[in-house]
Amino acid sequence: MIAILLGLTVGAAAPAVAGQDRFFETSDHVRLHYIEAGRGRPIVLVPGWTMPAWIWQQQIDDLARSYRVIALDPRGQGDSAIPAAGYEPHRRGADIGELLAQLGPEKPLVVAWSLGVLDTLAHVHDKGDAAIAGLVLVDNSIGEDPPPVAAPLRPGPKPPREVAMRAFVHSMFAHRQPQSWLDRLTATTLRTPSAAAAALLAYPVPRTFWKEAVYATAKPVLYIVRPKFEGQAANLAAHHPAAETAVVRDLGHALFVDDAPRFNTMLRGFIARRIWPK
């Protein structure tokens, strides 16, 4: 079954749910942090480039009323350790796999955004889909056609890193966010060393790597994107029998923050239809 979801009713904000800080050690001895809240079937949230687990707070607050929610700080991000190495897809995918192994026998739904999409697909590419119940891939290329158009390079000297990261953080949202929250988010992104941040933007694999991964799984997939990736969504919907797609036209890159109630409703609907039907 394939569904194209273009808009859903926005619901009321969920009350906050207290999360617990947890840590585990990877096979290459890196201490990674995650937030855990709620009880029930597990949902794992993977953030994007330089982003912390707590950017998912509105999903944690809502979903933890019904599920066990785990939000990861990838290596070099948030409250996880900052190792000298491992900023490439195979190791980052292995980190996700090792987190899943910590959670017990119940297979989780993995919800990944931006660079987290690539890290999650690296896990599927290298280890298969046996450890997951399904995938929600949010606003990044999956190696389908057409390839994304690169933004043109701006002439002149590069701005200082803090200025560039502040501009990047602001650019992720179509709706105004509290300035103190944006300041905190920017400060957190700067915790990732510049060399690691650059390595994360230069993954040494072809585009076909991601496409092979997404088509290798028979588990349900929901691909939620802005119009930038609408062509890829159309091809995925046409060729992947377990995929649903959603094109959202009025939100920024961090669309789950811009309109958390709408995103959470879409996610809950997908779960009820395809992951854990009642």
C-alpha positions in Angstrom: 0.0 0.0 0.0 1.3 3.4 -1.0 -0.2 6.7 0.3 0.7 10.3 -0.5 0.1 12.4 2.6 -0.1 16.2 1.9 -1.6 17.6 5.1 -3.2 16.5 8.3 -5.1 18.1 11.1 -2.9 19.8 13.8 -3.7 18.6 17.3 -3.1 20.1 20.7 0.4 20.1 22.2 1.3 17.1 24.4 2.4 17.5 28.0 6.0 17.2 28.7 7.3 13.7 29.6 10.4 13.4 31.8 13.3 11.7 29.9 16.2 9.9 31.4 19.8 10.3 30.3 21.4 7.0 29.3 24.8 6.0 27.9 26.3 3.0 26.2 29.7 2.2 24.9 30.2 1.3 21.2 32.5 -1.5 20.0 35.2 1.0 19.3 34.9 2.3 22.9 33.0 5.6 22.4 30.5 6.6 25.0 27.3 7.6 23.4 24.3 9.4 25.0 20.6 9.0 24.5 17.4 10.2 26.0 14.8 7.6 27.0 11.2 8.3 28.0 8.0 6.3 28.1 7.1 2.7 28.0 5.9 0.2 25.3 7.1 -0.5 21.8 10.3 1.4 21.0 10.8 4.3 18.7 14.4 5.5 18.0 15.0 9.1 16.9 18.2 10.0 15.0 19.0 13.7 14.5 20.9 15.4 11.7 24.3 17.0 11.1 25.7 18.3 14.4 22.3 18.3 16.0 21.5 17.0 19.5 18.9 14.4 20.6 16.8 17.1 22.3 15.9 18.7 19.0 13.2 15.9 19.0 11.8 17.1 22.4 8.3 17.7 21.0 8.2 14.1 19.6 9.5 12.7 22.9 6.8 14.6 24.8 4.1 13.3 22.6 5.1 9.8 21.7 6.3 8.8 25.1 2.7 8.8 26.2 2.2 5.6 24.1 5.7 4.3 23.3 9.2 3.9 24.6 11.1 6.7 22.9 14.9 6.7 22.5 16.6 9.8 21.0 20.3 9.4 20.1 23.1 11.8 20.3 25.4 10.5 17.5 29.2 10.5 18.1 30.6 14.0 18.3 27.1 15.5 18.9 25.0 16.6 21.8 26.2 14.9 25.1 28.0 12.0 23.4 31.8 11.7 23.4 33.9 13.4 20.7 36.3 10.8 19.4 39.0 11.4 16.9 37.6 9.1 14.3 34.4 7.4 13.1 32.8 10.2 11.2 31.9 8.1 8.2 28.8 6.2 7.3 29.8 2.6 8.1 30.9 3.5 11.7 27.9 5.8 12.3 25.6 3.1 11.0 27.3 0.6 13.3 26.7 3.0 16.2 22.9 2.9 15.4 23.0 -0.9 15.2 24.8 -1.2 18.5 22.2 1.1 20.1 19.4 -1.1 18.8 21.1 -4.1 20.3 21.0 -2.4 23.7 17.2 -1.9 23.7 16.1 -5.6 24.0 14.3 -8.0 21.6 11.4 -5.7 20.5 12.2 -4.2 17.0 12.0 -0.4 17.0 10.7 2.0 14.4 13.6 4.2 13.5 12.8 7.8 12.7 15.8 9.6 11.1 16.2 13.2 9.9 18.7 14.8 7.5 22.2 13.2 8.0 20.5 10.7 10.3 18.8 9.3 7.2 22.1 8.5 5.7 23.5 7.0 9.0 20.4 4.9 9.3 20.5 3.7 5.7 24.2 2.8 6.2 23.1 0.5 9.1 20.5 -1.1 6.8 23.0 -1.4 3.9 25.7 -3.0 6.1 23.6 -5.1 8.5 20.1 -5.5 6.9 16.7 -4.7 8.3 16.4 -7.6 10.8 16.7 -5.3 13.8 14.0 -2.7 12.8 10.2 -2.6 12.5 10.2 0.1 9.9 11.8 3.4 8.8 10.7 7.0 8.7 13.2 9.0 6.6 12.8 12.8 6.9 14.0 15.4 4.4 17.2 14.1 2.9 18.1 12.4 -0.4 17.9 8.6 -0.5 19.9 8.2 -3.7 16.9 8.1 -5.9 16.5 10.2 -9.1 16.6 13.1 -9.6 19.7 14.0 -7.6 19.4 17.1 -5.5 20.7 20.4 -7.0 23.7 21.7 -5.0 23.4 25.3 -3.7 25.7 27.7 -5.5 28.9 28.7 -3.7 28.9 32.2 -2.5 31.9 34.3 -3.6 34.2 35.9 -1.1 35.7 34.7 2.2 33.9 32.3 4.4 32.4 33.7 7.6 33.6 32.6 11.0 32.3 29.2 12.0 30.0 30.5 14.7 28.4 33.0 12.3 27.9 30.3 9.7 26.4 27.8 12.2 24.1 30.5 13.5 22.9 31.2 10.0 22.5 27.5 9.3 20.4 26.9 12.4 18.1 29.8 11.6 17.7 28.6 8.0 16.2 25.3 9.2 12.9 26.8 10.2 10.1 28.4 8.3 8.4 29.5 11.5 9.9 31.7 14.1 11.5 29.8 17.0 12.4 31.3 20.5 15.7 33.1 20.3 17.0 31.5 23.5 16.3 28.1 22.0 18.1 28.9 18.8 21.0 30.2 20.7 21.2 27.0 22.7 20.9 24.9 19.6 23.7 26.9 17.8 26.0 26.5 20.8 25.3 22.7 20.8 26.1 22.4 17.1 29.5 24.1 17.7 30.5 21.3 20.1 31.1 19.1 17.1 34.7 19.8 16.0 35.1 21.6 12.6 37.1 18.7 11.1 34.4 16.2 12.2 31.6 18.4 10.9 33.4 18.6 7.5 33.9 14.9 7.4 30.2 14.3 8.0 29.4 16.4 4.9 31.8 14.4 2.7 30.7 10.8 3.0 32.9 8.7 0.7 30.2 6.6 -1.0 28.3 6.9 -4.2 24.6 7.9 -4.3 23.7 4.3 -5.2 24.8 3.2 -1.7 21.7 4.9 -0.2 19.3 3.7 -2.9 20.5 0.2 -2.5 19.8 0.4 1.2 16.3 1.8 1.0 15.3 -0.8 -1.7 16.9 -3.6 0.3 14.3 -3.4 3.0 10.9 -4.9 2.8 9.9 -3.2 6.1 7.4 -0.3 5.9 9.0 3.1 4.9 7.6 6.6 5.3 9.5 9.2 3.4 8.6 12.8 4.5 10.2 15.6 2.5 9.9 19.1 1.3 9.5 19.9 -2.5 13.3 19.7 -2.9 13.0 15.9 -2.8 9.5 15.6 -4.4 10.9 13.8 -7.4 12.7 11.2 -5.3 9.5 10.7 -3.3 7.5 10.1 -6.5 10.0 7.5 -7.7 10.2 5.8 -4.3 6.4 5.6 -4.2 6.3 4.1 -7.7 8.9 1.5 -7.2 9.0 0.5 -3.5 6.0 -1.7 -2.6 6.3 -1.0 1.2 6.8 2.8 0.9 4.6 5.7 1.7 5.6 9.3 0.9 4.6 12.7 2.2 5.5 16.1 0.6 5.2 19.0 3.0 5.3 22.4 1.3 5.1 25.0 4.0 7.7 24.0 6.6 11.5 24.3 6.9 14.1 21.6 7.0 13.4 20.8 10.7 9.8 20.3 9.8 9.1 18.2 12.9 10.0 21.3 15.0 8.2 23.8 12.7 4.9 22.0 13.0 5.3 19.2 15.6 1.6 18.4 16.0 1.2 17.8 12.3 4.4 15.7 12.1 3.4 13.7 15.2 0.0 13.0 13.7 1.6 11.8 10.4 3.9 9.6 12.4 1.2 8.1 14.6 -1.0 7.5 11.5 1.9 5.6 9.9 2.5 3.5 13.0 -1.2 2.6 13.3 -1.4 1.6 9.6 1.9 -0.1 9.0 4.0 -0.7 12.0 1.9 -1.8 14.9 -1.8 -1.9 13.7 -4.3 -2.3 16.5 
